[in-house]
Each structure stands twice: as structure tokens, then as C-alpha cells.
Amino acid sequence: MNFFGSGAKPDPEKQAREEASRVSISLGGLPLNAVDRLTEQAKRNASGRPFFTSDLSPQELLLTRECGFEPLGQVMGSCVFQVGWQYLPQSSWLYASGELAVMSAAQTDSRNLAFNRLRQEAKLLGADGVVGVQLTRKNSEGASGLVEYIAFGTAVRRLNSPPLAPGVEPFVSNLSGQSHWKLRQMGMAPVGFVFGTCAWYQYPDWRSQNLMLSWSNGELASLSQGMYTAREIAMSRLEQEAHLLRARGVVGVTYESHFEVLSAQVQGSSQNQGGFVMHCTVFGTAISPDPAATGEPIEISTNLSVNR
């Protein structure tokens, strides 16, 4: 078997589609195959022969319909992003603590590309929003490398309602079907998925360095301080995104953190200086009063259980 090609002439039409898809992706859009598939699915739904896929459980699907929405299909957004070269913060000739802005920006930019594609797929289906969004993020080790974001969920449309007005984006929520139902009963609605991240380089002070060289138990106070700093920056960015959406609050917040050891050679010195990169990420669903809610909020039953 010839694994290196049969010598057949390339198909010009196929090559043209592949190039058009590459251009679309480079501009933050979707590949043509995805656009064609979703357009066909939207036509099928409109013709009275609906068919959908969903990551919602049967119980969640029932609750989604009970709060006035119908599923349209599963949608996804993904991005593989290269992290650029990151210089470490410096003070005089020694390394100092500070944010690794290139790494933080790479996380934010790749996330935005993935979620923008998720919303584009939802709009092609005529959706009002996406519920049950799950986020997968993978990082390569080290100060530079690749980061991959994948976001997927179920596109939904409010029953007996007109399409979204031009310029209005579908809402995105990571709430489960049960939580979404409860939120609607409270007269609240999801308005968007908000996110904050920070990559912080913490250079251990002399106390922490001495403790790391000893056989004693003890807190590395400067490293704890670095983790707190990274978390505060990430939380402030999440809140800023929520304020831009005019949200009343953020629910379902997930906090993720880890650190990695990073060694670096000090310029003009034979000494190898070590430090730690603190990665903090927070995300959740921003909520506001539901403009479609009428009457008094309904009392929520606490006996309903949904397992995801």
C-alpha cells in the first residue's frame, strides 16, 4: 500500500474548499463543512422533520422544555493556539514576581475564539442560547507551547418566539438542566459565560528558598502570596466581563489552579534561578432578571434530583 499518495491529480474544487475553510478559520469563523452541516440541520428543523443531538440527560431535557425551550442540536467551538515567547519579570539583575502577560493573553484569546465559534454554530441553528456548556482545556508544559480550548453544549430556542434580533448574541451557560430550570423559576436568566485567568510568576523570597532547602515543615509564604495574587487578578477579570454584560451576578463559578516549577538562567550569571508559575482560572454563568418572566417567582422544589 502506498501511504504517500497514488499520484492522482488533486481535485481543484476540494482544494478550493479547503483553502476557503482555512481563510474562514484564520478570521475566527467556521470551516465550510460545519457551516453546510448546520445549515442543512436548520432547514430540516424548519421543515417539520426535526432531529437533534444533545449532551443533556433525559431529565435535563424535560426540565429544559418545562422552562420554555426546545433543543436544536449540539454545538461546539474549538481553538488550538500557540503561546508566544514570554520574558520573565525582572528587577535589576534578578528575576522578580509579576504577571506573565503573554501567557494570560493566550488563554483569553484562545477561549474567545472557541466560544465565538460556539455561538456562530448556535446562530446557524437559529438558537436563542446554549445550555449545559462543558469546557475542556489542555496546556503544554513550560513557559511557551500550545493551548487547546473545546467548548460544547446544546443549542436551544424559546418556544413560540421570534428569532433573535440582528446583533443580539445567543446566551451561553454552563448550568445543568436542573440549575437552568431553577434559575428561570426565580425570574432570572443566563446572559453569558464569563471567564477570568491569570498566569503569575512568583520568585520565592529568601525565606522560602531557605525552607525549600531544609528538612522542616513550613509554609512557603511568598508562594502562597503569589497564588492569592493570581486568583485576585483572575476574579477581577471575571467580574469585569460580568459587568460588561450588565449582569446581576455570576453563578456556577468554577475555580481551577495549579503551579509549575520554572527554571531560568540569569543573564550575566552562571547561577540558575528558579521560580513558580501560578495558573488561576475562574469561569461561570452571568445572570440577570429574565425579561420574559411574568408574575411572582415560583417556589422551587428541593426534591428534584438530576445526575449528570
N, C-alpha and C positions, 0 to 999 in steps of 0.2 A: 504494500500500500504506500502510495506517495503522499507524505504528510506536508509537502512543501508546494502543493498546487499541481493541477493536472495540465497546466499550460493553456487552459481555456481563456478566451478573451474576457476581460471584465465587462460587466453589464453597465452601460453608461447611466441608465435610469437608476439602478441601485446605488451607484456611486454618487449620483446627484442627490438622492435622498439622504444618504449618509452624511454628505457634506452639509446639506441643509439642517440636518439634526445637530451636527457639531456646532454650526453657527448659532442655532437656537439655544443650545445649552450654554455656549460661551456668553450669551446675552442674558442668562438667567432663566431661559424658557425651558420647554419640554421637548424631548425627541419626537419626531413625526409619528412614529409608531404608537406612542402613548396618546397623542392627540387624536389619531384616527380611531383607536380603540374606544376612548372615552366619548368621542362624538357619535360613534355608532351606538354605544350603550345609551346615550341620552336620547337618540332617535327611537330606540326600541322602547325605552320607558314611556316616551310621549305617545307611542302608537298603541298603548294598551297592553303591551306584552312585556311588562317589567321583569327584570331579573337582576338580582344584586348579590354581591358578596360582602361579608361583614366580619369584623373581629368581635362583635358583640355576642354575648351569650343569649340563649332564648329568653331568659328572664329580663336581661337588659333590653333586648329588642322590644319586649312587651311594654316595659316602662317608657321606652323612647316613644312608642306610639301613644301611650296614655298621656304624655305631656305634649302631644300635638305634632309629632314629627314622623316622617316616613323615611326609611333608609333608601339611598340611591345606589350605593356601591362603595367599595373600599378604595381609598385614595392614598397616594404615597408621594413623598418628596425626598430626594437624596442628594448628597453632595460629597465628593472627595476633594479635599482642599489641602494644598501644601502650605505648611507653616514656614514663613521666611526666616532669614537669619536674625537671631536675637542676640544683641550685645547685652552683657550683664551690667547692672548699675555699678558705677564706680565713684569713689570718693578719694581724692588724691591718688595714691598708687594702689590702694586696697579696694577690694570689692565691697560694695555696700548693699543694704537691703533696698528693695524697690520693686515696682510692678514691671513685669515683662510685657510691655505694651503690644509687641508684635504677636506674642502667643495669645494674649487676651483677645486681640482684634481678630485673629484667625478663627477662634472659637465662635465669636459673634457673627462674623461674615459667613462662615460655613453654615451655621444654624439658620441665618436669614435666608440663604439660598435654598436650603432644604424645605423650610416652611413656606416660602413663596411658591415653590413648585407644588407643595401640598394644596395650597389654596387655588392655584391655577387648575389643578385637576378637579377640585371641588366645583369651581365655576363652570368648567366644561360640562359637568353633570347637572348644572342648574341648582346647586345646593345653596342652602342658607348658612350652613355651618358644617363643622366636622367634630364628631364626638368620640370619646374613648381613645384619644390620640396617645400612642406609645412612641417613645423616643429611644433610639439606640445610638450610642456614641462610642467610637473607638479611636484611641490615640496611639501613635507610635511612641516609643520611649525616647527621651532625650530632649534637648532644647529646640530641636527642629525635626521635622518629619512630616507625617501626613495625619490628617484628622478626617474621619468619616462620620457624617450625620445621616440617619434614616428616620423619618417621621411617617407614621401611617395611622389611619383611623377610618371611621365610617362617615361618609358624606350623608347629610340628612337635609330634608326640606320640610318646612312647615306646611301642614295640610291646609288646602284651600286658601293659599295665599299667593299673591303675585310674585314674580321674580324680583330679585334684589335690584334696587335702583342702580343706574350706572355710577361707578365709582365707589360703591359700597362693597366691602370685602366680606366674605363668609367668616363667621366666628370660628375659632379653634379652641377646643377644650380637651384637657387630659382627664376629665372627670369620668368615672364609671357611669353606666346607665342608671344605676340606683342614685348616685350622687347628683346626676343631671336632673333626674325626676324630682328629687327633694328640693333642689335649688329652684326649679320652676314653681313648686308648690309654695315656696317662700316669697314668690313675687320677684325673684331675681333671675338674671340671665347671664350666661358667659359672653364676654365681649372680645376675648382674645387670649392667646398664650403668651405669657411674659417670661422673661429669662434674664439672668444676670450671671456674669462669670468674671473670674479674675485669676491670673497666674502671677504669683508673687514670689520673688526671690528673697529668701531670708538668709543673711550671712550670720552665723552664730557668733555671739559675743564671747569674750574670753572665758566667762563663767561657764557657758555651755560647752565650749571647747574643752575646758579642763574636766568637766563632768564626763564628757564622752570618752576621755582618755583614762578615766578612773574605773574602779570596780564597784562603785557605790550606786545605790538607787537615788534618783532625784529628777525633778522636772527640768527640762530644757526650756527655761523661761523665755528665752529670745525666740525659740521656735514656736512655742505656744502663742506668743505675741504675733508672730508672722501669720499663723493660721487665723487668728482673730481679725487681723487687718484684711486679709484676703476675703474673709467672709463678709465683713462690713462693706467692702467695695462691691462685692457681688450683690448683696442685698440692696444697696443703694441703687444699683443699675436696674434690678428687677422693679423696684418702686418707681423709678423714672419711667420705665416702659408702661407701667400700670397707669400712671398719671397722664401720659400721652393719650391713653385710651379713655380717659375720664372715668376710670373705674372707681368703685366704692371700696374695693378690697381685692385680695388675692387668696384663693382657697386651693387646697390640694397641693400645697408647696412641698416640693422635694428638694432636699439638700444633699449634695454629694461633695466629698472632699477626699483628697489623697495628696501625698507628697512624694517626691522623688529626690534622691541624692544626686547632686550635680558637682562635678569637679572641674576646675578651670585653672589654667596656668597664668599666673600674674605676669604681666608684661614687664620685662627687665629683671625678672627674678627667677631663680631655679625652684622656688617653693611652689608647691601645688596647693592652691586654696580651694577648700570645699564649701559647699552651701546646699541649701534645700529649696526646691521649687514647690510652693504650696498651690495646689489647684483647687479652687472652690467654684461650684456651680449650683445655682438655685433656679427652679422654674415652677410655674403653677398657672392656674386659670384666673384671669382677671374677671370680676363680676360687677354688674351694675343693675339697678332696677329694671325689670322686664317691661318694655313699653307695651307688650301685648297682654300683660296681666290685668285682670279685672277683679274687682271685689276684694274681700279680705283674704289674707293668706290662709291656706288650708293647713289644719293641724297635721303634722307628719306622723305616720305610724312608725313605731320603733321595732315592730315585729317582722318587718320585711327584710329578708337577707338575700344578697346576691353574691355569689363567689365568682371571681374572675380567675 
